[in-house]
Amino acid sequence: VRVGTQQFQTIVLDPPWDWGDEGDVDQFGRSRPTYSTMPIDEIADLPISTLATTNAHIYLWITNRSLPKGFALLERWGFRYVTMLTWVKPSIGMGNYFRGSTEQVLFGVSGSLPLLRRDVGTHFAAPRTGRHSGKPDAFYELVQLCSPGPWLEMFSRSQRPGWVAWGAEA
């Protein structure tokens, strides 16, 4: 991860999860990514704690099935779990058991950094972007309303005004 020596008060991550450690991933229902994936150990070794300021927010995108991994990652990186945001999608998607119609974002804090607003709920509805694993603009608007910059998006798939983007597709 190379973003110079800058540190960030807000970090958003959408890691390229490798679901090979979750058992029945070869069954019909798991959408195949169009990008390279990373095993959980490599994701855990990312230098998140050195990229974050002492008082910082983190938003970690995660599927329902992988929630235990997400909680462990927050702790490893020095963040305490606060709440979960839920993206309510307009239609059902893939799934080995239930068909997914939501996706989660774990929100954590290191140090003490209050939200900029206290009138934002824990769910948002937004259309799909059309790209595999693409995230809606409404999410980034929510982050900018609630968490101070500078903002870093890791595993970004595009440049976003006002953000530092790190990722193979950015």
Contacts in CASP RR format, 6 or more apart in sequence:
PFRMAT RR
TARGET T0000
AUTHOR 0000-0000-0000
METHOD contacts of the structure
MODEL  1
VRVGTQQFQTIVLDPPWDWGDEGDVDQFGRSRPTYSTMPIDEIADLPIST
LATTNAHIYLWITNRSLPKGFALLERWGFRYVTMLTWVKPSIGMGNYFRG
STEQVLFGVSGSLPLLRRDVGTHFAAPRTGRHSGKPDAFYELVQLCSPGP
WLEMFSRSQRPGWVAWGAEA
1 46 0 8 1.000
1 47 0 8 1.000
1 51 0 8 1.000
1 154 0 8 1.000
1 166 0 8 1.000
2 166 0 8 1.000
3 51 0 8 1.000
3 152 0 8 1.000
3 164 0 8 1.000
3 166 0 8 1.000
6 150 0 8 1.000
6 164 0 8 1.000
7 50 0 8 1.000
7 51 0 8 1.000
7 52 0 8 1.000
7 53 0 8 1.000
7 150 0 8 1.000
8 51 0 8 1.000
8 52 0 8 1.000
8 53 0 8 1.000
8 56 0 8 1.000
8 149 0 8 1.000
8 150 0 8 1.000
8 151 0 8 1.000
8 152 0 8 1.000
8 164 0 8 1.000
9 52 0 8 1.000
9 53 0 8 1.000
9 55 0 8 1.000
9 56 0 8 1.000
9 57 0 8 1.000
9 113 0 8 1.000
9 147 0 8 1.000
9 148 0 8 1.000
9 149 0 8 1.000
9 150 0 8 1.000
9 151 0 8 1.000
10 56 0 8 1.000
10 57 0 8 1.000
10 58 0 8 1.000
10 59 0 8 1.000
10 143 0 8 1.000
10 147 0 8 1.000
10 148 0 8 1.000
10 149 0 8 1.000
10 150 0 8 1.000
10 151 0 8 1.000
10 152 0 8 1.000
11 48 0 8 1.000
11 51 0 8 1.000
11 52 0 8 1.000
11 56 0 8 1.000
11 57 0 8 1.000
11 58 0 8 1.000
11 59 0 8 1.000
11 151 0 8 1.000
11 152 0 8 1.000
11 153 0 8 1.000
11 154 0 8 1.000
12 58 0 8 1.000
12 59 0 8 1.000
12 61 0 8 1.000
12 140 0 8 1.000
12 143 0 8 1.000
12 151 0 8 1.000
12 152 0 8 1.000
12 153 0 8 1.000
12 154 0 8 1.000
13 46 0 8 1.000
13 48 0 8 1.000
13 58 0 8 1.000
13 59 0 8 1.000
13 60 0 8 1.000
13 61 0 8 1.000
13 153 0 8 1.000
13 154 0 8 1.000
13 155 0 8 1.000
14 61 0 8 1.000
14 133 0 8 1.000
14 134 0 8 1.000
14 135 0 8 1.000
14 153 0 8 1.000
14 154 0 8 1.000
14 155 0 8 1.000
15 38 0 8 1.000
15 43 0 8 1.000
15 60 0 8 1.000
15 61 0 8 1.000
15 154 0 8 1.000
15 155 0 8 1.000
16 33 0 8 1.000
16 35 0 8 1.000
16 36 0 8 1.000
16 37 0 8 1.000
16 38 0 8 1.000
16 155 0 8 1.000
17 37 0 8 1.000
17 38 0 8 1.000
17 40 0 8 1.000
17 43 0 8 1.000
17 62 0 8 1.000
17 63 0 8 1.000
17 66 0 8 1.000
17 69 0 8 1.000
18 37 0 8 1.000
18 38 0 8 1.000
18 39 0 8 1.000
18 40 0 8 1.000
19 25 0 8 1.000
19 30 0 8 1.000
19 37 0 8 1.000
19 65 0 8 1.000
19 66 0 8 1.000
21 39 0 8 1.000
21 40 0 8 1.000
22 65 0 8 1.000
22 66 0 8 1.000
24 96 0 8 1.000
27 96 0 8 1.000
28 96 0 8 1.000
29 94 0 8 1.000
29 95 0 8 1.000
29 96 0 8 1.000
30 94 0 8 1.000
30 95 0 8 1.000
30 96 0 8 1.000
31 93 0 8 1.000
31 94 0 8 1.000
31 132 0 8 1.000
33 132 0 8 1.000
33 133 0 8 1.000
34 132 0 8 1.000
35 132 0 8 1.000
35 133 0 8 1.000
35 168 0 8 1.000
35 169 0 8 1.000
36 168 0 8 1.000
40 69 0 8 1.000
43 73 0 8 1.000
44 72 0 8 1.000
44 73 0 8 1.000
44 76 0 8 1.000
46 77 0 8 1.000
46 154 0 8 1.000
48 58 0 8 1.000
48 77 0 8 1.000
48 78 0 8 1.000
48 79 0 8 1.000
49 77 0 8 1.000
49 78 0 8 1.000
49 110 0 8 1.000
51 152 0 8 1.000
52 58 0 8 1.000
52 77 0 8 1.000
52 79 0 8 1.000
52 110 0 8 1.000
54 110 0 8 1.000
54 111 0 8 1.000
55 109 0 8 1.000
55 110 0 8 1.000
55 111 0 8 1.000
55 112 0 8 1.000
55 113 0 8 1.000
56 79 0 8 1.000
56 109 0 8 1.000
56 110 0 8 1.000
56 111 0 8 1.000
56 113 0 8 1.000
57 107 0 8 1.000
57 108 0 8 1.000
57 109 0 8 1.000
57 113 0 8 1.000
57 146 0 8 1.000
57 147 0 8 1.000
57 148 0 8 1.000
58 74 0 8 1.000
58 77 0 8 1.000
58 79 0 8 1.000
58 106 0 8 1.000
58 107 0 8 1.000
58 108 0 8 1.000
58 109 0 8 1.000
58 110 0 8 1.000
59 85 0 8 1.000
59 105 0 8 1.000
59 106 0 8 1.000
59 107 0 8 1.000
59 108 0 8 1.000
59 143 0 8 1.000
59 147 0 8 1.000
60 70 0 8 1.000
60 73 0 8 1.000
60 74 0 8 1.000
60 105 0 8 1.000
60 106 0 8 1.000
60 108 0 8 1.000
61 103 0 8 1.000
61 104 0 8 1.000
61 105 0 8 1.000
61 135 0 8 1.000
62 69 0 8 1.000
62 70 0 8 1.000
62 103 0 8 1.000
62 104 0 8 1.000
62 105 0 8 1.000
62 106 0 8 1.000
63 103 0 8 1.000
63 104 0 8 1.000
64 100 0 8 1.000
64 102 0 8 1.000
64 103 0 8 1.000
64 104 0 8 1.000
65 96 0 8 1.000
67 104 0 8 1.000
67 106 0 8 1.000
70 106 0 8 1.000
71 81 0 8 1.000
71 106 0 8 1.000
74 80 0 8 1.000
74 81 0 8 1.000
74 106 0 8 1.000
74 108 0 8 1.000
75 81 0 8 1.000
77 110 0 8 1.000
78 110 0 8 1.000
79 108 0 8 1.000
79 109 0 8 1.000
79 110 0 8 1.000
80 108 0 8 1.000
80 109 0 8 1.000
80 110 0 8 1.000
81 106 0 8 1.000
81 107 0 8 1.000
81 108 0 8 1.000
82 107 0 8 1.000
82 108 0 8 1.000
82 109 0 8 1.000
83 107 0 8 1.000
83 108 0 8 1.000
83 122 0 8 1.000
84 104 0 8 1.000
84 105 0 8 1.000
84 106 0 8 1.000
84 107 0 8 1.000
84 122 0 8 1.000
85 104 0 8 1.000
85 105 0 8 1.000
85 107 0 8 1.000
85 122 0 8 1.000
85 123 0 8 1.000
85 124 0 8 1.000
85 139 0 8 1.000
85 142 0 8 1.000
86 102 0 8 1.000
86 103 0 8 1.000
86 104 0 8 1.000
86 105 0 8 1.000
86 122 0 8 1.000
86 123 0 8 1.000
86 124 0 8 1.000
87 102 0 8 1.000
87 103 0 8 1.000
87 104 0 8 1.000
87 105 0 8 1.000
87 123 0 8 1.000
87 124 0 8 1.000
87 125 0 8 1.000
87 126 0 8 1.000
87 135 0 8 1.000
87 136 0 8 1.000
87 139 0 8 1.000
88 101 0 8 1.000
88 102 0 8 1.000
88 123 0 8 1.000
88 124 0 8 1.000
88 125 0 8 1.000
88 126 0 8 1.000
89 100 0 8 1.000
89 101 0 8 1.000
89 102 0 8 1.000
89 103 0 8 1.000
89 125 0 8 1.000
89 126 0 8 1.000
89 128 0 8 1.000
90 125 0 8 1.000
90 126 0 8 1.000
90 127 0 8 1.000
90 128 0 8 1.000
91 101 0 8 1.000
91 128 0 8 1.000
92 99 0 8 1.000
92 100 0 8 1.000
92 101 0 8 1.000
93 99 0 8 1.000
93 100 0 8 1.000
93 101 0 8 1.000
94 100 0 8 1.000
105 139 0 8 1.000
113 147 0 8 1.000
113 148 0 8 1.000
115 146 0 8 1.000
115 147 0 8 1.000
116 145 0 8 1.000
116 146 0 8 1.000
116 147 0 8 1.000
116 148 0 8 1.000
117 145 0 8 1.000
117 146 0 8 1.000
120 142 0 8 1.000
120 145 0 8 1.000
120 146 0 8 1.000
124 136 0 8 1.000
124 138 0 8 1.000
124 139 0 8 1.000
124 142 0 8 1.000
125 138 0 8 1.000
126 136 0 8 1.000
126 137 0 8 1.000
126 138 0 8 1.000
126 139 0 8 1.000
127 136 0 8 1.000
128 134 0 8 1.000
128 136 0 8 1.000
129 135 0 8 1.000
129 136 0 8 1.000
131 157 0 8 1.000
133 157 0 8 1.000
134 157 0 8 1.000
140 160 0 8 1.000
140 163 0 8 1.000
143 151 0 8 1.000
144 151 0 8 1.000
150 164 0 8 1.000
151 162 0 8 1.000
151 163 0 8 1.000
151 164 0 8 1.000
152 163 0 8 1.000
152 164 0 8 1.000
152 166 0 8 1.000
153 160 0 8 1.000
153 163 0 8 1.000
153 164 0 8 1.000
153 165 0 8 1.000
153 166 0 8 1.000
153 170 0 8 1.000
154 166 0 8 1.000
154 167 0 8 1.000
155 166 0 8 1.000
155 167 0 8 1.000
155 168 0 8 1.000
156 163 0 8 1.000
156 165 0 8 1.000
156 166 0 8 1.000
156 167 0 8 1.000
156 169 0 8 1.000
156 170 0 8 1.000
157 167 0 8 1.000
157 169 0 8 1.000
157 170 0 8 1.000
158 165 0 8 1.000
158 169 0 8 1.000
158 170 0 8 1.000
159 165 0 8 1.000
159 170 0 8 1.000
END
